[in-house]
Amino acid sequence: MDDLNRKSVEEFKRSVKTPVIAVLENIRSAYNVGSVFRTADAFLLEAVYITGYTAKPPHKEIKKTALGAEDSVDWSYFATATDAILQLKELGYKIYAVEQVVNSLKLQDVQFAAADKIAVIFGNEVTGVEEATILQCDGCIEIPQLGMKHSLNIATAAGVVLWEIIRTRMKAHTEHG
C-alpha cells in the first residue's frame, strides 16, 4: 500500500476533493454503481449522487465492484434527478448529461476551468438520461463512437468522461501551476 501511495479511508475523507459530482439516474445494475464509486475514489471526486431506483449502499453488488470505495466516497440519495439538480444548482454546479443528442458537445471539445464545479449525469443502461432531466442541464456531453456500436456501458462511460474532466484539470494545473 505504501509503495502505491494509496490513501486510507480517513486520509481520503480529509483530502481536498475535485469539485466534480457523478450523478446516477435510474441505473439498473448495482455492479455499475459500484464501478462508478471506484472511479469516483480514484479521481477524488466530491461525491456521487444517486437518484431514482439506482441501488445505494450498503448493497452486496455495489460492494463487490466498489471494493470499499462506497465507504470513502461521499454520496447522497435523491428520489428524482430533479431533486439532485436543484441542489447542484444551489451549490453552483454546471450540470451536463452524458448523452448523444442534437447539439451535444463532443467530449474532446469540452473545456472546463480548473475551478468549475461540474456535475455529470449518467443515465439508465437502456434508455439513457431521461429527456426531462436533459432539459434541466446546461448541456450534454457525447463520447465519440467510431465503431459499429454507438453506446458504452455506463461504468465505462463514467470512467472515460470523468477521466477526461480530471485529465484536463491536471493539465491546466500543471501549465499554470
MODELLER restraints for C-alpha pairs under 7 A, 6 or more apart:
rsr = mdl.restraints
at = mdl.atoms
rsr.add(forms.Gaussian(group=physical.xy_distance, feature=features.Distance(at['CA:9:A'], at['CA:72:A']), mean=5.23, stdev=0.5))
rsr.add(forms.Gaussian(group=physical.xy_distance, feature=features.Distance(at['CA:12:A'], at['CA:72:A']), mean=6.42, stdev=0.5))
rsr.add(forms.Gaussian(group=physical.xy_distance, feature=features.Distance(at['CA:13:A'], at['CA:72:A']), mean=6.42, stdev=0.5))
rsr.add(forms.Gaussian(group=physical.xy_distance, feature=features.Distance(at['CA:17:A'], at['CA:44:A']), mean=5.19, stdev=0.5))
rsr.add(forms.Gaussian(group=physical.xy_distance, feature=features.Distance(at['CA:17:A'], at['CA:45:A']), mean=5.55, stdev=0.5))
rsr.add(forms.Gaussian(group=physical.xy_distance, feature=features.Distance(at['CA:17:A'], at['CA:46:A']), mean=5.15, stdev=0.5))
rsr.add(forms.Gaussian(group=physical.xy_distance, feature=features.Distance(at['CA:18:A'], at['CA:44:A']), mean=5.81, stdev=0.5))
rsr.add(forms.Gaussian(group=physical.xy_distance, feature=features.Distance(at['CA:18:A'], at['CA:45:A']), mean=4.97, stdev=0.5))
rsr.add(forms.Gaussian(group=physical.xy_distance, feature=features.Distance(at['CA:18:A'], at['CA:46:A']), mean=5.65, stdev=0.5))
rsr.add(forms.Gaussian(group=physical.xy_distance, feature=features.Distance(at['CA:19:A'], at['CA:45:A']), mean=6.50, stdev=0.5))
rsr.add(forms.Gaussian(group=physical.xy_distance, feature=features.Distance(at['CA:19:A'], at['CA:46:A']), mean=5.38, stdev=0.5))
rsr.add(forms.Gaussian(group=physical.xy_distance, feature=features.Distance(at['CA:19:A'], at['CA:117:A']), mean=4.94, stdev=0.5))
rsr.add(forms.Gaussian(group=physical.xy_distance, feature=features.Distance(at['CA:19:A'], at['CA:118:A']), mean=6.45, stdev=0.5))
rsr.add(forms.Gaussian(group=physical.xy_distance, feature=features.Distance(at['CA:20:A'], at['CA:45:A']), mean=5.40, stdev=0.5))
rsr.add(forms.Gaussian(group=physical.xy_distance, feature=features.Distance(at['CA:20:A'], at['CA:46:A']), mean=5.55, stdev=0.5))
rsr.add(forms.Gaussian(group=physical.xy_distance, feature=features.Distance(at['CA:20:A'], at['CA:117:A']), mean=5.91, stdev=0.5))
rsr.add(forms.Gaussian(group=physical.xy_distance, feature=features.Distance(at['CA:20:A'], at['CA:118:A']), mean=4.82, stdev=0.5))
rsr.add(forms.Gaussian(group=physical.xy_distance, feature=features.Distance(at['CA:20:A'], at['CA:119:A']), mean=5.56, stdev=0.5))
rsr.add(forms.Gaussian(group=physical.xy_distance, feature=features.Distance(at['CA:21:A'], at['CA:45:A']), mean=6.20, stdev=0.5))
rsr.add(forms.Gaussian(group=physical.xy_distance, feature=features.Distance(at['CA:21:A'], at['CA:46:A']), mean=5.65, stdev=0.5))
rsr.add(forms.Gaussian(group=physical.xy_distance, feature=features.Distance(at['CA:21:A'], at['CA:47:A']), mean=5.01, stdev=0.5))
rsr.add(forms.Gaussian(group=physical.xy_distance, feature=features.Distance(at['CA:21:A'], at['CA:48:A']), mean=5.56, stdev=0.5))
rsr.add(forms.Gaussian(group=physical.xy_distance, feature=features.Distance(at['CA:21:A'], at['CA:49:A']), mean=7.00, stdev=0.5))
rsr.add(forms.Gaussian(group=physical.xy_distance, feature=features.Distance(at['CA:21:A'], at['CA:118:A']), mean=6.45, stdev=0.5))
rsr.add(forms.Gaussian(group=physical.xy_distance, feature=features.Distance(at['CA:21:A'], at['CA:119:A']), mean=4.61, stdev=0.5))
rsr.add(forms.Gaussian(group=physical.xy_distance, feature=features.Distance(at['CA:21:A'], at['CA:120:A']), mean=6.46, stdev=0.5))
rsr.add(forms.Gaussian(group=physical.xy_distance, feature=features.Distance(at['CA:22:A'], at['CA:47:A']), mean=6.69, stdev=0.5))
rsr.add(forms.Gaussian(group=physical.xy_distance, feature=features.Distance(at['CA:22:A'], at['CA:48:A']), mean=4.86, stdev=0.5))
rsr.add(forms.Gaussian(group=physical.xy_distance, feature=features.Distance(at['CA:22:A'], at['CA:49:A']), mean=6.17, stdev=0.5))
rsr.add(forms.Gaussian(group=physical.xy_distance, feature=features.Distance(at['CA:22:A'], at['CA:119:A']), mean=5.85, stdev=0.5))
rsr.add(forms.Gaussian(group=physical.xy_distance, feature=features.Distance(at['CA:22:A'], at['CA:120:A']), mean=5.20, stdev=0.5))
rsr.add(forms.Gaussian(group=physical.xy_distance, feature=features.Distance(at['CA:22:A'], at['CA:121:A']), mean=6.12, stdev=0.5))
rsr.add(forms.Gaussian(group=physical.xy_distance, feature=features.Distance(at['CA:23:A'], at['CA:48:A']), mean=5.82, stdev=0.5))
rsr.add(forms.Gaussian(group=physical.xy_distance, feature=features.Distance(at['CA:23:A'], at['CA:49:A']), mean=4.56, stdev=0.5))
rsr.add(forms.Gaussian(group=physical.xy_distance, feature=features.Distance(at['CA:23:A'], at['CA:50:A']), mean=5.95, stdev=0.5))
rsr.add(forms.Gaussian(group=physical.xy_distance, feature=features.Distance(at['CA:23:A'], at['CA:119:A']), mean=6.84, stdev=0.5))
rsr.add(forms.Gaussian(group=physical.xy_distance, feature=features.Distance(at['CA:23:A'], at['CA:120:A']), mean=5.91, stdev=0.5))
rsr.add(forms.Gaussian(group=physical.xy_distance, feature=features.Distance(at['CA:23:A'], at['CA:121:A']), mean=4.51, stdev=0.5))
rsr.add(forms.Gaussian(group=physical.xy_distance, feature=features.Distance(at['CA:23:A'], at['CA:122:A']), mean=6.08, stdev=0.5))
rsr.add(forms.Gaussian(group=physical.xy_distance, feature=features.Distance(at['CA:24:A'], at['CA:49:A']), mean=6.16, stdev=0.5))
rsr.add(forms.Gaussian(group=physical.xy_distance, feature=features.Distance(at['CA:24:A'], at['CA:50:A']), mean=4.98, stdev=0.5))
rsr.add(forms.Gaussian(group=physical.xy_distance, feature=features.Distance(at['CA:24:A'], at['CA:51:A']), mean=5.95, stdev=0.5))
rsr.add(forms.Gaussian(group=physical.xy_distance, feature=features.Distance(at['CA:24:A'], at['CA:54:A']), mean=6.99, stdev=0.5))
rsr.add(forms.Gaussian(group=physical.xy_distance, feature=features.Distance(at['CA:24:A'], at['CA:121:A']), mean=5.97, stdev=0.5))
rsr.add(forms.Gaussian(group=physical.xy_distance, feature=features.Distance(at['CA:24:A'], at['CA:122:A']), mean=5.17, stdev=0.5))
rsr.add(forms.Gaussian(group=physical.xy_distance, feature=features.Distance(at['CA:24:A'], at['CA:123:A']), mean=6.21, stdev=0.5))
rsr.add(forms.Gaussian(group=physical.xy_distance, feature=features.Distance(at['CA:25:A'], at['CA:50:A']), mean=6.56, stdev=0.5))
rsr.add(forms.Gaussian(group=physical.xy_distance, feature=features.Distance(at['CA:25:A'], at['CA:51:A']), mean=5.01, stdev=0.5))
rsr.add(forms.Gaussian(group=physical.xy_distance, feature=features.Distance(at['CA:25:A'], at['CA:52:A']), mean=6.10, stdev=0.5))
rsr.add(forms.Gaussian(group=physical.xy_distance, feature=features.Distance(at['CA:25:A'], at['CA:54:A']), mean=6.58, stdev=0.5))
rsr.add(forms.Gaussian(group=physical.xy_distance, feature=features.Distance(at['CA:25:A'], at['CA:81:A']), mean=6.36, stdev=0.5))
rsr.add(forms.Gaussian(group=physical.xy_distance, feature=features.Distance(at['CA:25:A'], at['CA:121:A']), mean=6.90, stdev=0.5))
rsr.add(forms.Gaussian(group=physical.xy_distance, feature=features.Distance(at['CA:25:A'], at['CA:122:A']), mean=6.11, stdev=0.5))
rsr.add(forms.Gaussian(group=physical.xy_distance, feature=features.Distance(at['CA:25:A'], at['CA:123:A']), mean=4.84, stdev=0.5))
rsr.add(forms.Gaussian(group=physical.xy_distance, feature=features.Distance(at['CA:25:A'], at['CA:124:A']), mean=6.27, stdev=0.5))
rsr.add(forms.Gaussian(group=physical.xy_distance, feature=features.Distance(at['CA:25:A'], at['CA:129:A']), mean=6.85, stdev=0.5))
rsr.add(forms.Gaussian(group=physical.xy_distance, feature=features.Distance(at['CA:26:A'], at['CA:51:A']), mean=6.21, stdev=0.5))
rsr.add(forms.Gaussian(group=physical.xy_distance, feature=features.Distance(at['CA:26:A'], at['CA:52:A']), mean=5.07, stdev=0.5))
rsr.add(forms.Gaussian(group=physical.xy_distance, feature=features.Distance(at['CA:26:A'], at['CA:53:A']), mean=5.05, stdev=0.5))
rsr.add(forms.Gaussian(group=physical.xy_distance, feature=features.Distance(at['CA:26:A'], at['CA:54:A']), mean=4.69, stdev=0.5))
rsr.add(forms.Gaussian(group=physical.xy_distance, feature=features.Distance(at['CA:26:A'], at['CA:123:A']), mean=6.36, stdev=0.5))
rsr.add(forms.Gaussian(group=physical.xy_distance, feature=features.Distance(at['CA:26:A'], at['CA:124:A']), mean=5.27, stdev=0.5))
rsr.add(forms.Gaussian(group=physical.xy_distance, feature=features.Distance(at['CA:27:A'], at['CA:54:A']), mean=4.73, stdev=0.5))
rsr.add(forms.Gaussian(group=physical.xy_distance, feature=features.Distance(at['CA:27:A'], at['CA:123:A']), mean=6.38, stdev=0.5))
rsr.add(forms.Gaussian(group=physical.xy_distance, feature=features.Distance(at['CA:27:A'], at['CA:124:A']), mean=4.69, stdev=0.5))
rsr.add(forms.Gaussian(group=physical.xy_distance, feature=features.Distance(at['CA:27:A'], at['CA:125:A']), mean=6.43, stdev=0.5))
rsr.add(forms.Gaussian(group=physical.xy_distance, feature=features.Distance(at['CA:28:A'], at['CA:54:A']), mean=6.18, stdev=0.5))
rsr.add(forms.Gaussian(group=physical.xy_distance, feature=features.Distance(at['CA:28:A'], at['CA:124:A']), mean=6.57, stdev=0.5))
rsr.add(forms.Gaussian(group=physical.xy_distance, feature=features.Distance(at['CA:28:A'], at['CA:125:A']), mean=6.85, stdev=0.5))
rsr.add(forms.Gaussian(group=physical.xy_distance, feature=features.Distance(at['CA:30:A'], at['CA:55:A']), mean=5.57, stdev=0.5))
rsr.add(forms.Gaussian(group=physical.xy_distance, feature=features.Distance(at['CA:30:A'], at['CA:61:A']), mean=5.41, stdev=0.5))
rsr.add(forms.Gaussian(group=physical.xy_distance, feature=features.Distance(at['CA:30:A'], at['CA:62:A']), mean=5.17, stdev=0.5))
rsr.add(forms.Gaussian(group=physical.xy_distance, feature=features.Distance(at['CA:31:A'], at['CA:61:A']), mean=5.29, stdev=0.5))
rsr.add(forms.Gaussian(group=physical.xy_distance, feature=features.Distance(at['CA:31:A'], at['CA:62:A']), mean=5.31, stdev=0.5))
rsr.add(forms.Gaussian(group=physical.xy_distance, feature=features.Distance(at['CA:31:A'], at['CA:65:A']), mean=5.81, stdev=0.5))
rsr.add(forms.Gaussian(group=physical.xy_distance, feature=features.Distance(at['CA:32:A'], at['CA:154:A']), mean=6.64, stdev=0.5))
rsr.add(forms.Gaussian(group=physical.xy_distance, feature=features.Distance(at['CA:32:A'], at['CA:155:A']), mean=5.22, stdev=0.5))
rsr.add(forms.Gaussian(group=physical.xy_distance, feature=features.Distance(at['CA:33:A'], at['CA:62:A']), mean=6.01, stdev=0.5))
rsr.add(forms.Gaussian(group=physical.xy_distance, feature=features.Distance(at['CA:34:A'], at['CA:62:A']), mean=4.04, stdev=0.5))
rsr.add(forms.Gaussian(group=physical.xy_distance, feature=features.Distance(at['CA:34:A'], at['CA:63:A']), mean=6.32, stdev=0.5))
rsr.add(forms.Gaussian(group=physical.xy_distance, feature=features.Distance(at['CA:34:A'], at['CA:65:A']), mean=4.81, stdev=0.5))
rsr.add(forms.Gaussian(group=physical.xy_distance, feature=features.Distance(at['CA:34:A'], at['CA:66:A']), mean=4.15, stdev=0.5))
rsr.add(forms.Gaussian(group=physical.xy_distance, feature=features.Distance(at['CA:35:A'], at['CA:65:A']), mean=5.38, stdev=0.5))
rsr.add(forms.Gaussian(group=physical.xy_distance, feature=features.Distance(at['CA:35:A'], at['CA:66:A']), mean=5.42, stdev=0.5))
rsr.add(forms.Gaussian(group=physical.xy_distance, feature=features.Distance(at['CA:35:A'], at['CA:155:A']), mean=5.80, stdev=0.5))
rsr.add(forms.Gaussian(group=physical.xy_distance, feature=features.Distance(at['CA:36:A'], at['CA:155:A']), mean=5.82, stdev=0.5))
rsr.add(forms.Gaussian(group=physical.xy_distance, feature=features.Distance(at['CA:36:A'], at['CA:158:A']), mean=6.60, stdev=0.5))
rsr.add(forms.Gaussian(group=physical.xy_distance, feature=features.Distance(at['CA:37:A'], at['CA:66:A']), mean=5.63, stdev=0.5))
rsr.add(forms.Gaussian(group=physical.xy_distance, feature=features.Distance(at['CA:37:A'], at['CA:69:A']), mean=5.57, stdev=0.5))
rsr.add(forms.Gaussian(group=physical.xy_distance, feature=features.Distance(at['CA:37:A'], at['CA:70:A']), mean=5.87, stdev=0.5))
rsr.add(forms.Gaussian(group=physical.xy_distance, feature=features.Distance(at['CA:37:A'], at['CA:73:A']), mean=6.80, stdev=0.5))
rsr.add(forms.Gaussian(group=physical.xy_distance, feature=features.Distance(at['CA:38:A'], at['CA:66:A']), mean=4.81, stdev=0.5))
rsr.add(forms.Gaussian(group=physical.xy_distance, feature=features.Distance(at['CA:38:A'], at['CA:69:A']), mean=5.20, stdev=0.5))
rsr.add(forms.Gaussian(group=physical.xy_distance, feature=features.Distance(at['CA:39:A'], at['CA:159:A']), mean=6.26, stdev=0.5))
rsr.add(forms.Gaussian(group=physical.xy_distance, feature=features.Distance(at['CA:40:A'], at['CA:73:A']), mean=6.87, stdev=0.5))
rsr.add(forms.Gaussian(group=physical.xy_distance, feature=features.Distance(at['CA:41:A'], at['CA:69:A']), mean=5.85, stdev=0.5))
rsr.add(forms.Gaussian(group=physical.xy_distance, feature=features.Distance(at['CA:41:A'], at['CA:72:A']), mean=7.00, stdev=0.5))
rsr.add(forms.Gaussian(group=physical.xy_distance, feature=features.Distance(at['CA:41:A'], at['CA:73:A']), mean=5.94, stdev=0.5))
rsr.add(forms.Gaussian(group=physical.xy_distance, feature=features.Distance(at['CA:43:A'], at['CA:166:A']), mean=7.00, stdev=0.5))
rsr.add(forms.Gaussian(group=physical.xy_distance, feature=features.Distance(at['CA:46:A'], at['CA:74:A']), mean=6.98, stdev=0.5))
rsr.add(forms.Gaussian(group=physical.xy_distance, feature=features.Distance(at['CA:47:A'], at['CA:73:A']), mean=6.02, stdev=0.5))
rsr.add(forms.Gaussian(group=physical.xy_distance, feature=features.Distance(at['CA:47:A'], at['CA:74:A']), mean=4.79, stdev=0.5))
rsr.add(forms.Gaussian(group=physical.xy_distance, feature=features.Distance(at['CA:47:A'], at['CA:75:A']), mean=5.23, stdev=0.5))
rsr.add(forms.Gaussian(group=physical.xy_distance, feature=features.Distance(at['CA:48:A'], at['CA:74:A']), mean=6.48, stdev=0.5))
rsr.add(forms.Gaussian(group=physical.xy_distance, feature=features.Distance(at['CA:48:A'], at['CA:75:A']), mean=4.67, stdev=0.5))
rsr.add(forms.Gaussian(group=physical.xy_distance, feature=features.Distance(at['CA:48:A'], at['CA:76:A']), mean=6.69, stdev=0.5))
rsr.add(forms.Gaussian(group=physical.xy_distance, feature=features.Distance(at['CA:49:A'], at['CA:75:A']), mean=5.52, stdev=0.5))
rsr.add(forms.Gaussian(group=physical.xy_distance, feature=features.Distance(at['CA:49:A'], at['CA:76:A']), mean=5.00, stdev=0.5))
rsr.add(forms.Gaussian(group=physical.xy_distance, feature=features.Distance(at['CA:49:A'], at['CA:77:A']), mean=5.92, stdev=0.5))
rsr.add(forms.Gaussian(group=physical.xy_distance, feature=features.Distance(at['CA:50:A'], at['CA:56:A']), mean=6.96, stdev=0.5))
rsr.add(forms.Gaussian(group=physical.xy_distance, feature=features.Distance(at['CA:50:A'], at['CA:76:A']), mean=6.13, stdev=0.5))
rsr.add(forms.Gaussian(group=physical.xy_distance, feature=features.Distance(at['CA:50:A'], at['CA:77:A']), mean=4.73, stdev=0.5))
rsr.add(forms.Gaussian(group=physical.xy_distance, feature=features.Distance(at['CA:50:A'], at['CA:78:A']), mean=6.17, stdev=0.5))
rsr.add(forms.Gaussian(group=physical.xy_distance, feature=features.Distance(at['CA:51:A'], at['CA:77:A']), mean=5.81, stdev=0.5))
rsr.add(forms.Gaussian(group=physical.xy_distance, feature=features.Distance(at['CA:51:A'], at['CA:78:A']), mean=4.81, stdev=0.5))
rsr.add(forms.Gaussian(group=physical.xy_distance, feature=features.Distance(at['CA:51:A'], at['CA:79:A']), mean=5.51, stdev=0.5))
rsr.add(forms.Gaussian(group=physical.xy_distance, feature=features.Distance(at['CA:51:A'], at['CA:80:A']), mean=5.30, stdev=0.5))
rsr.add(forms.Gaussian(group=physical.xy_distance, feature=features.Distance(at['CA:51:A'], at['CA:81:A']), mean=5.53, stdev=0.5))
rsr.add(forms.Gaussian(group=physical.xy_distance, feature=features.Distance(at['CA:52:A'], at['CA:78:A']), mean=6.81, stdev=0.5))
rsr.add(forms.Gaussian(group=physical.xy_distance, feature=features.Distance(at['CA:52:A'], at['CA:79:A']), mean=5.04, stdev=0.5))
rsr.add(forms.Gaussian(group=physical.xy_distance, feature=features.Distance(at['CA:52:A'], at['CA:80:A']), mean=5.15, stdev=0.5))
rsr.add(forms.Gaussian(group=physical.xy_distance, feature=features.Distance(at['CA:52:A'], at['CA:81:A']), mean=6.98, stdev=0.5))
rsr.add(forms.Gaussian(group=physical.xy_distance, feature=features.Distance(at['CA:57:A'], at['CA:70:A']), mean=6.73, stdev=0.5))
rsr.add(forms.Gaussian(group=physical.xy_distance, feature=features.Distance(at['CA:78:A'], at['CA:84:A']), mean=5.84, stdev=0.5))
rsr.add(forms.Gaussian(group=physical.xy_distance, feature=features.Distance(at['CA:81:A'], at['CA:133:A']), mean=6.59, stdev=0.5))
rsr.add(forms.Gaussian(group=physical.xy_distance, feature=features.Distance(at['CA:82:A'], at['CA:133:A']), mean=6.73, stdev=0.5))
rsr.add(forms.Gaussian(group=physical.xy_distance, feature=features.Distance(at['CA:92:A'], at['CA:117:A']), mean=6.74, stdev=0.5))
rsr.add(forms.Gaussian(group=physical.xy_distance, feature=features.Distance(at['CA:93:A'], at['CA:117:A']), mean=4.68, stdev=0.5))
rsr.add(forms.Gaussian(group=physical.xy_distance, feature=features.Distance(at['CA:93:A'], at['CA:118:A']), mean=5.24, stdev=0.5))
rsr.add(forms.Gaussian(group=physical.xy_distance, feature=features.Distance(at['CA:93:A'], at['CA:119:A']), mean=6.20, stdev=0.5))
rsr.add(forms.Gaussian(group=physical.xy_distance, feature=features.Distance(at['CA:94:A'], at['CA:117:A']), mean=6.13, stdev=0.5))
rsr.add(forms.Gaussian(group=physical.xy_distance, feature=features.Distance(at['CA:94:A'], at['CA:118:A']), mean=4.94, stdev=0.5))
rsr.add(forms.Gaussian(group=physical.xy_distance, feature=features.Distance(at['CA:94:A'], at['CA:119:A']), mean=6.09, stdev=0.5))
rsr.add(forms.Gaussian(group=physical.xy_distance, feature=features.Distance(at['CA:94:A'], at['CA:138:A']), mean=6.29, stdev=0.5))
rsr.add(forms.Gaussian(group=physical.xy_distance, feature=features.Distance(at['CA:95:A'], at['CA:118:A']), mean=6.00, stdev=0.5))
rsr.add(forms.Gaussian(group=physical.xy_distance, feature=features.Distance(at['CA:95:A'], at['CA:119:A']), mean=4.74, stdev=0.5))
rsr.add(forms.Gaussian(group=physical.xy_distance, feature=features.Distance(at['CA:95:A'], at['CA:120:A']), mean=5.92, stdev=0.5))
rsr.add(forms.Gaussian(group=physical.xy_distance, feature=features.Distance(at['CA:95:A'], at['CA:137:A']), mean=5.16, stdev=0.5))
rsr.add(forms.Gaussian(group=physical.xy_distance, feature=features.Distance(at['CA:95:A'], at['CA:138:A']), mean=5.33, stdev=0.5))
rsr.add(forms.Gaussian(group=physical.xy_distance, feature=features.Distance(at['CA:96:A'], at['CA:119:A']), mean=6.22, stdev=0.5))
rsr.add(forms.Gaussian(group=physical.xy_distance, feature=features.Distance(at['CA:96:A'], at['CA:120:A']), mean=4.87, stdev=0.5))
rsr.add(forms.Gaussian(group=physical.xy_distance, feature=features.Distance(at['CA:96:A'], at['CA:121:A']), mean=6.17, stdev=0.5))
rsr.add(forms.Gaussian(group=physical.xy_distance, feature=features.Distance(at['CA:96:A'], at['CA:137:A']), mean=5.42, stdev=0.5))
rsr.add(forms.Gaussian(group=physical.xy_distance, feature=features.Distance(at['CA:96:A'], at['CA:138:A']), mean=5.71, stdev=0.5))
rsr.add(forms.Gaussian(group=physical.xy_distance, feature=features.Distance(at['CA:96:A'], at['CA:139:A']), mean=5.01, stdev=0.5))
rsr.add(forms.Gaussian(group=physical.xy_distance, feature=features.Distance(at['CA:96:A'], at['CA:140:A']), mean=5.07, stdev=0.5))
rsr.add(forms.Gaussian(group=physical.xy_distance, feature=features.Distance(at['CA:96:A'], at['CA:141:A']), mean=6.47, stdev=0.5))
rsr.add(forms.Gaussian(group=physical.xy_distance, feature=features.Distance(at['CA:97:A'], at['CA:120:A']), mean=5.61, stdev=0.5))
rsr.add(forms.Gaussian(group=physical.xy_distance, feature=features.Distance(at['CA:97:A'], at['CA:121:A']), mean=4.58, stdev=0.5))
rsr.add(forms.Gaussian(group=physical.xy_distance, feature=features.Distance(at['CA:97:A'], at['CA:122:A']), mean=6.48, stdev=0.5))
rsr.add(forms.Gaussian(group=physical.xy_distance, feature=features.Distance(at['CA:97:A'], at['CA:129:A']), mean=6.79, stdev=0.5))
rsr.add(forms.Gaussian(group=physical.xy_distance, feature=features.Distance(at['CA:97:A'], at['CA:134:A']), mean=6.07, stdev=0.5))
rsr.add(forms.Gaussian(group=physical.xy_distance, feature=features.Distance(at['CA:97:A'], at['CA:137:A']), mean=6.53, stdev=0.5))
rsr.add(forms.Gaussian(group=physical.xy_distance, feature=features.Distance(at['CA:97:A'], at['CA:139:A']), mean=6.58, stdev=0.5))
rsr.add(forms.Gaussian(group=physical.xy_distance, feature=features.Distance(at['CA:97:A'], at['CA:140:A']), mean=4.67, stdev=0.5))
rsr.add(forms.Gaussian(group=physical.xy_distance, feature=features.Distance(at['CA:97:A'], at['CA:141:A']), mean=6.18, stdev=0.5))
rsr.add(forms.Gaussian(group=physical.xy_distance, feature=features.Distance(at['CA:98:A'], at['CA:120:A']), mean=6.60, stdev=0.5))
rsr.add(forms.Gaussian(group=physical.xy_distance, feature=features.Distance(at['CA:98:A'], at['CA:121:A']), mean=5.91, stdev=0.5))
rsr.add(forms.Gaussian(group=physical.xy_distance, feature=features.Distance(at['CA:98:A'], at['CA:122:A']), mean=5.67, stdev=0.5))
rsr.add(forms.Gaussian(group=physical.xy_distance, feature=features.Distance(at['CA:98:A'], at['CA:140:A']), mean=5.60, stdev=0.5))
rsr.add(forms.Gaussian(group=physical.xy_distance, feature=features.Distance(at['CA:98:A'], at['CA:141:A']), mean=4.80, stdev=0.5))
rsr.add(forms.Gaussian(group=physical.xy_distance, feature=features.Distance(at['CA:98:A'], at['CA:142:A']), mean=5.88, stdev=0.5))
rsr.add(forms.Gaussian(group=physical.xy_distance, feature=features.Distance(at['CA:99:A'], at['CA:128:A']), mean=6.93, stdev=0.5))
rsr.add(forms.Gaussian(group=physical.xy_distance, feature=features.Distance(at['CA:99:A'], at['CA:129:A']), mean=6.66, stdev=0.5))
rsr.add(forms.Gaussian(group=physical.xy_distance, feature=features.Distance(at['CA:99:A'], at['CA:140:A']), mean=5.91, stdev=0.5))
rsr.add(forms.Gaussian(group=physical.xy_distance, feature=features.Distance(at['CA:99:A'], at['CA:141:A']), mean=6.01, stdev=0.5))
rsr.add(forms.Gaussian(group=physical.xy_distance, feature=features.Distance(at['CA:99:A'], at['CA:142:A']), mean=5.49, stdev=0.5))
rsr.add(forms.Gaussian(group=physical.xy_distance, feature=features.Distance(at['CA:100:A'], at['CA:142:A']), mean=5.29, stdev=0.5))
rsr.add(forms.Gaussian(group=physical.xy_distance, feature=features.Distance(at['CA:104:A'], at['CA:139:A']), mean=6.81, stdev=0.5))
rsr.add(forms.Gaussian(group=physical.xy_distance, feature=features.Distance(at['CA:104:A'], at['CA:140:A']), mean=4.78, stdev=0.5))
rsr.add(forms.Gaussian(group=physical.xy_distance, feature=features.Distance(at['CA:104:A'], at['CA:141:A']), mean=5.44, stdev=0.5))
rsr.add(forms.Gaussian(group=physical.xy_distance, feature=features.Distance(at['CA:104:A'], at['CA:142:A']), mean=5.94, stdev=0.5))
rsr.add(forms.Gaussian(group=physical.xy_distance, feature=features.Distance(at['CA:105:A'], at['CA:140:A']), mean=6.03, stdev=0.5))
rsr.add(forms.Gaussian(group=physical.xy_distance, feature=features.Distance(at['CA:105:A'], at['CA:141:A']), mean=4.79, stdev=0.5))
rsr.add(forms.Gaussian(group=physical.xy_distance, feature=features.Distance(at['CA:105:A'], at['CA:142:A']), mean=5.85, stdev=0.5))
rsr.add(forms.Gaussian(group=physical.xy_distance, feature=features.Distance(at['CA:106:A'], at['CA:141:A']), mean=5.94, stdev=0.5))
rsr.add(forms.Gaussian(group=physical.xy_distance, feature=features.Distance(at['CA:106:A'], at['CA:142:A']), mean=5.00, stdev=0.5))
rsr.add(forms.Gaussian(group=physical.xy_distance, feature=features.Distance(at['CA:106:A'], at['CA:143:A']), mean=6.15, stdev=0.5))
rsr.add(forms.Gaussian(group=physical.xy_distance, feature=features.Distance(at['CA:106:A'], at['CA:144:A']), mean=6.49, stdev=0.5))
rsr.add(forms.Gaussian(group=physical.xy_distance, feature=features.Distance(at['CA:107:A'], at['CA:141:A']), mean=5.79, stdev=0.5))
rsr.add(forms.Gaussian(group=physical.xy_distance, feature=features.Distance(at['CA:107:A'], at['CA:142:A']), mean=5.62, stdev=0.5))
rsr.add(forms.Gaussian(group=physical.xy_distance, feature=features.Distance(at['CA:107:A'], at['CA:143:A']), mean=5.38, stdev=0.5))
rsr.add(forms.Gaussian(group=physical.xy_distance, feature=features.Distance(at['CA:114:A'], at['CA:169:A']), mean=5.07, stdev=0.5))
rsr.add(forms.Gaussian(group=physical.xy_distance, feature=features.Distance(at['CA:114:A'], at['CA:172:A']), mean=6.82, stdev=0.5))
rsr.add(forms.Gaussian(group=physical.xy_distance, feature=features.Distance(at['CA:122:A'], at['CA:129:A']), mean=6.34, stdev=0.5))
rsr.add(forms.Gaussian(group=physical.xy_distance, feature=features.Distance(at['CA:122:A'], at['CA:154:A']), mean=6.80, stdev=0.5))
rsr.add(forms.Gaussian(group=physical.xy_distance, feature=features.Distance(at['CA:123:A'], at['CA:129:A']), mean=3.99, stdev=0.5))
rsr.add(forms.Gaussian(group=physical.xy_distance, feature=features.Distance(at['CA:125:A'], at['CA:153:A']), mean=6.82, stdev=0.5))
rsr.add(forms.Gaussian(group=physical.xy_distance, feature=features.Distance(at['CA:125:A'], at['CA:154:A']), mean=6.31, stdev=0.5))
